[in-house]
Amino acid sequence: LGSFLVQTYNLNAYNLTDDVSVKVASPFAVSTDQMTWTDSIGFNNDGSGEQNLQVYLQYEPSASDEIAEATVTHFTDGDTISVNIQGEEGSTEIISIAEARQMGLGEVVNVTGIVLNPGNNSSNNKVIFDGTAGIVVRSFDAGNESANLNQGDSITVTGGLGDFSNLMQISQSPIIIDVIKENVELPEPQVLGLADVGEQHESELIKVENVSFINTGQFQGGGSAGNFVITDGPDILIFRLGSSNHPLVGTNIPTGSLTITGFVGQFAGDYQLSPRTAEDMVGGSTLGVDDVQHLPDLIYPNPASDLVQLSAKANSIVKIMNLSGQLLMETVYNGQNINLKSLPKGVFLLTVVEENVAFYSKLVKE
C-alpha cells in the first residue's frame, strides 16, 4: 500500500482515420508521459500511415491483499480493442527490460516480455522483448526451464542478471518463469543498416535489407563454423547460426541481394545477427553496391608475410577481417602497399569496395 506499479506497452496504429482514445477504470490509470494519470487519454491522428503510440499503465492498490481486475479499452473511429489486466497488492515489482539492463550483474530483476525466438540457435537461450529492450533468458531451474518456452509466449521472469561473453542474460538461480499467455503476436522488427547494429539493439528483433554473403558453400551451425559474414558494401556483420540443428544448416549459402530478419547477439566485442528460421532470409531489392564478387587475383603476393599489393582503384575502401567477421584493419587504398605486420599468421578475408562494386578474396599470412 502507498506505492504503485507502472508498466509500458506500445500500441501500433495503421492507416488511422480518427484519433485514438484509451480508457481504464480505477484502481488503474493511464498516461502518455508518466506525469499526469487519469482514467482516459488520447492520441492525435498525425495523418501518417503508421503510428507507434506508447501507453503507460499504473496500478495503485487501495487495500491490503487486493486483487484488482479491469479492462483497458482502445477506441478509434468505430474500432475497439480491449485488453484485460490484473493487479495484485504485495506482488513483486515488474520493471522494464531497459531498466533491468542498466542494473548490475548479480542483481535480481522481475520483468515481462514476449519470447521472440523458437530456439533454433540455442534451445536454452530464449530472447524476450517488452517494447523497451530485449534480454536473453537462460534457465535450467526445475519447472522453470527456458527450453520449454515457445515463440510467442508472453511471460514474467524473476532471476539474477548474468552475462556470457558480454551478452546480458537472466541466468542466475533461482529463476521463476510464468507463462501469462501463448501465441501472442510478435513485434515488428526494426529496420537497421549494418553500421547501426550495436549494444542498444542487443537481443532485439531487427531487419537488414540489401545485404549479401561474402561466404560461399553451405551453411554450418554451432561453434566458429556457424559464423558467416554479410555485407551491404561499406559495412559487414556476422551472420550467426548457433546450432547444428538450425533449419538453414546444410542448405546452400545464397548469392545476390537479401533481406534478413533476426535477433541481435554478441560474443566478446562482435555483434551478430541470428535468423530464427529459414523464412527469415528472403530475396531483397537493389543492393547497396551493384555487386559483390570473389576476385582470387585481388591480392599479390598471396600467401604473404608483411606487404601486399592490390588490384584496386584509387580511393577504394580496404577492410581485413578474420574468419569470424571481426574487423582487424580498414584503410583507404591509393596504390600503396598494405602492411600486414600487425596481423598474426593465419587466414583472413580482404574486401575492397570501389565505386559501386565490392570485391573480396582470402588472404593468407605466413
ZICORKA-V965545 format. One record per residue. RES is the residue in one small letter. PHI is phi as a letter, one per 40 degrees, with the letter a starting at -180 (NA if undefined). BURIAL is b if it has 16 or more other C-alpha atoms within 10 Angstrom, else e. Layout:
[[RES PHI BURIAL] [RES PHI BURIAL]]
This chain:
[[l NA e] [g g e] [s b e] [f a e] [l b b] [v b b] [q b b] [t b b] [y a e] [n b e] [l b e] [n c e] [a b e] [y b e] [n f e] [l c b] [t b e] [d a e] [d c e] [v b b] [s b b] [v b b] [k b b] [v a b] [a c e] [s c b] [p c b] [f c b] [a a b] [v b b] [s a b] [t b b] [d b e] [q g e] [m b e] [t b e] [w b b] [t a b] [d c b] [s a b] [i b b] [g b b] [f b b] [n c e] [n c b] [d c e] [g g e] [s c e] [g c e] [e a e] [q b b] [n b e] [l b e] [q c b] [v b b] [y b b] [l b b] [q b b] [y b b] [e b b] [p c b] [s b e] [a a e] [s c e] [d g e] [e c e] [i b e] [a b b] [e b e] [a a e] [t b e] [v c b] [t b b] [h b b] [f b b] [t a b] [d f e] [g g e] [d c e] [t b e] [i b e] [s b e] [v b e] [n c e] [i b e] [q a e] [g b b] [e b e] [e c b] [g g e] [s c e] [t c e] [e c e] [i c b] [i b b] [s c b] [i c b] [a c b] [e c e] [a c b] [r c b] [q c e] [m c e] [g c e] [l c b] [g g e] [e c e] [v c b] [v b b] [n b b] [v b b] [t b b] [g a b] [i b b] [v c b] [l c b] [n b b] [p c b] [g g b] [n c b] [n c b] [s a b] [s c b] [n c b] [n c b] [k b b] [v c b] [i b b] [f a b] [d b b] [g g b] [t b e] [a a b] [g b b] [i a b] [v c b] [v b b] [r b b] [s b b] [f b b] [d c e] [a d e] [g g e] [n b b] [e c b] [s c b] [a c b] [n c e] [l c b] [n b b] [q d b] [g g b] [d c b] [s c b] [i b b] [t b b] [v a b] [t b b] [g a b] [g c b] [l c b] [g b b] [d a e] [f b e] [s f e] [n g e] [l c b] [m c b] [q a b] [i c b] [s a b] [q c b] [s c b] [p c e] [i b b] [i b b] [i b b] [d b e] [v c b] [i c e] [k a e] [e b e] [n f e] [v c e] [e c e] [l c b] [p c b] [e c e] [p c e] [q c e] [v c e] [l b e] [g c b] [l d b] [a c e] [d c e] [v c b] [g a e] [e d e] [q c e] [h b b] [e d b] [s g b] [e b b] [l c b] [i b b] [k b b] [v b b] [e b b] [n f b] [v b b] [s a b] [f c b] [i c b] [n c b] [t b e] [g h e] [q b e] [f c b] [q b b] [g b b] [g g b] [g g e] [s c e] [a c b] [g c b] [n c b] [f b b] [v b b] [i b b] [t b b] [d b b] [g h b] [p c b] [d b e] [i b b] [l a b] [i c b] [f b b] [r b b] [l b b] [g c b] [s a b] [s c b] [n c b] [h c b] [p c b] [l c b] [v c b] [g g e] [t c e] [n c e] [i c b] [p c b] [t b b] [g g b] [s c b] [l b b] [t b b] [i b b] [t b b] [g a b] [f b b] [v c b] [g b b] [q a b] [f b e] [a f e] [g c e] [d b b] [y c b] [q b b] [l b b] [s b b] [p c b] [r c b] [t a b] [a c e] [e c e] [d c e] [m b b] [v b e] [g c b] [g b b] [s b e] [t c e] [l c b] [g d b] [v b b] [d c e] [d a b] [v b b] [q b b] [h c b] [l b e] [p c e] [d c e] [l c b] [i b b] [y a e] [p c e] [n a b] [p c e] [a b b] [s b b] [d b e] [l b e] [v b b] [q b b] [l b b] [s c e] [a a b] [k c e] [a c e] [n g e] [s c b] [i c b] [v b b] [k b b] [i b b] [m b b] [n c b] [l c b] [s c b] [g g b] [q c b] [l c b] [l b e] [m a e] [e a e] [t a e] [v c e] [y c b] [n b e] [g g e] [q c e] [n c e] [i c e] [n c e] [l b b] [k d e] [s c e] [l c e] [p c e] [k c e] [g i e] [v b e] [f b b] [l b b] [l b b] [t b b] [v b b] [v b b] [e b b] [e f e] [n b e] [v b b] [a b b] [f b b] [y a b] [s a b] [k c b] [l b b] [v b b] [k b b] [e b e]]
